[in-house]
Amino acid sequence: MATPATSTDSLLTDATWQALEPSRTHIEARSWQRLVTAVGVVATVGTLAALISASGVITARLDRETLAGSADAAHRRFTVDLTVTNRGKLTERVDAMQVGLPGVTFTSAHLIPTALSPGKAGTLHLEATVTNCSLVRQLSQNPEPEVEASDNQMRLKRPWGSAILNLDSLNGTPMRYHLIEQAQLACTPPEDVR
């Protein structure tokens, strides 16, 4: 059986207590230097991380400004024009685009110009033909259509490789909703358009 601890039993020896000097109320200059250095390193790393994130170096910073579309029900075609602005600090070059929507075939998808300098805007132009109006109507009834994220994307060419940007992640309403709306208009017979 263990013996109960007495007041003379101590976890710290007298030498340890003397080294700690519990009565000391000030911090030595060397400790201050270490503290200031540590705070400075943390602040510098945090500032650099924020600047890199805001610059668009890691993730492209493209914002959608305006969206316009037109539909031709007689030929089941539609177009969508999207103004995109580069909010990053790097010139973004479009290497390839992929746009998809069930029941729709995209005949053209390109950004004019293909390179966006920082602060500059370009127009993302899409042309499509509706191949299956019943499928488009089903999409319109489902507020969250089963459109894969990989169906609407832009591949950006960067000095160190490629980056993929999901077009539905641009600010505002996801692009797929606008595509569905224009596809519906292209499926509406001209006499039903008001």
Beta strands, then each sheet from edge to edge (+ up, - down):
strand 1: 62-72
strand 2: 77-86
strand 3: 92-98
strand 4: 104-112
strand 5: 115-116
strand 6: 121-130
strand 7: 153-158
strand 8: 161-166
sheet 1: 1+ 2- 6+ 4-
sheet 2: 5+ 3- 7+ 8-
end
